[in-house]
Amino acid sequence: MMQETQQSQRDPLLKVQNLVVEYAVGGKTVHAVSDVSLQVARGETLGLVGESGCGKSTLGCAVLQLSQAVSGRVLFDGHDLTAMHGDTLRRMRQRVQLIFQDPIASLNPRRRIGEIIAEPLVISGVKDPKKRQKLVCEVLSAVGLDPSLVIGRLPHEFSGGQCQRICIARALVLNPEFIICDEPVSALDVSIRAQILNLLEDMKARFGLTLLFIAHDLAVVKAVSDRVAVMYLGRLCEVGPSEQLFAHPAHPYTALLIEAIPVPDPDVRPAESVPVGEPPSPIAPPSGCRFRTRCPRADQRCIDEVPELRPVAPDQYVACHHPLIAAG
């Protein structure tokens, strides 16, 4: 069983232990998340990256108990979320919020912005309308929007970037400790992405937040993350400090993802070392290492044995039988 190797010097706020999430589709089982363990320390940003369909969003939903796990545990501040139900889980969720990938689709088109942001307060039991109005105005101002110009309007009157600011305000209104950012800038224009990323960094510092930042864009993840976890077909490939992992990737898949990051220089040729073939189906994942069908370093051991996370450098761990860097 994989050990909780990715320890941090700071107190972990979130611990995911050997989490397995599966669901049925057409009479078959989709292995969305397979034996994943990770930690997020208080005050840090953990970037979770990988190709589309690798299980990143499912893992984020499982943390919030929006997707039910087959096995494993999710510990938030020492409390096992997988064992909670009803009002107990609902109260705990006030401390953990989610920013959705599509900001426009995540806002009710028939409700005013003030009502949308105040709804979490109503559900959590804040009965005083004046207090709710005050809190709504405060978070709107914090995300750079004028409450007097925003509260009475409908979502379709705003741009994608403004809608994402509204979604961030909605996530902040309950004063949470932990926010799961599920690809919060992938649906936005490139010119708006930097503004939203800077806003998230400002909100993290201002409100003392801890973030799980889910994305498939490694350039974005590198800009905002303290540590990075790389996921492939439901399993973790590598975990390590952001700068260290980008400078010295240990897993072949991580190295290929980094090589695929575009360089804004017309004289630099794009990398040609792309993975061979298409990713396998999560309905029938390969035996052993799940990346072996596309890995140039694969051998019989990769077919027979599932690689476990092991240290290769300080705070850097890789699940590979033939890592690119030797264990230090």
Stockholm file with secondary structure:
# STOCKHOLM 1.0

chainA/1-328         MMQETQQSQRDPLLKVQNLVVEYAVGGKTVHAVSDVSLQVARGETLGLVGESGCGKSTLGCAVLQLSQAVSGRVLFDGHDLTAMHGDTLRRMRQRVQLIFQDPIASLNPRRRIGEIIAEPLVISGVKDPKKRQKLVCEVLSAVGLDPSLVIGRLPHEFSGGQCQRICIARALVLNPEFIICDEPVSALDVSIRAQILNLLEDMKARFGLTLLFIAHDLAVVKAVSDRVAVMYLGRLCEVGPSEQLFAHPAHPYTALLIEAIPVPDPDVRPAESVPVGEPPSPIAPPSGCRFRTRCPRADQRCIDEVPELRPVAPDQYVACHHPLIAAG
#=GR chainA/1-328 SS CCCCCCCCSSCEEEEEEEEEEEEEETTEEEEEEEEEEEEEETTCEEEEECSTTSSHHHHHHHHTTSSCCSEEEEEETTEEGGGCCHHHHHHHHTTEEEECSCTTTTSCTTSCHHHHHHHHHHHHTCCCHHHHHHHHHHHHHHTTCCHHHHTTSCGGGSCHHHHHHHHHHHHHTTCCSEEEEESTTTTSCHHHHHHHHHHHHHHHHHHTCEEEEEESCHHHHHHHCSEEEEEETTEEEEEEEHHHHHHSCCSHHHHHHHHTSCCSCTTSCCCCCCCSSCCCCTTSCCSSCTTGGGCTTCCHHHHHCCCCCEEEETTEEECCSSCSSCCC
#=GC SS_cons         CCCCCCCCSSCEEEEEEEEEEEEEETTEEEEEEEEEEEEEETTCEEEEECSTTSSHHHHHHHHTTSSCCSEEEEEETTEEGGGCCHHHHHHHHTTEEEECSCTTTTSCTTSCHHHHHHHHHHHHTCCCHHHHHHHHHHHHHHTTCCHHHHTTSCGGGSCHHHHHHHHHHHHHTTCCSEEEEESTTTTSCHHHHHHHHHHHHHHHHHHTCEEEEEESCHHHHHHHCSEEEEEETTEEEEEEEHHHHHHSCCSHHHHHHHHTSCCSCTTSCCCCCCCSSCCCCTTSCCSSCTTGGGCTTCCHHHHHCCCCCEEEETTEEECCSSCSSCCC
//
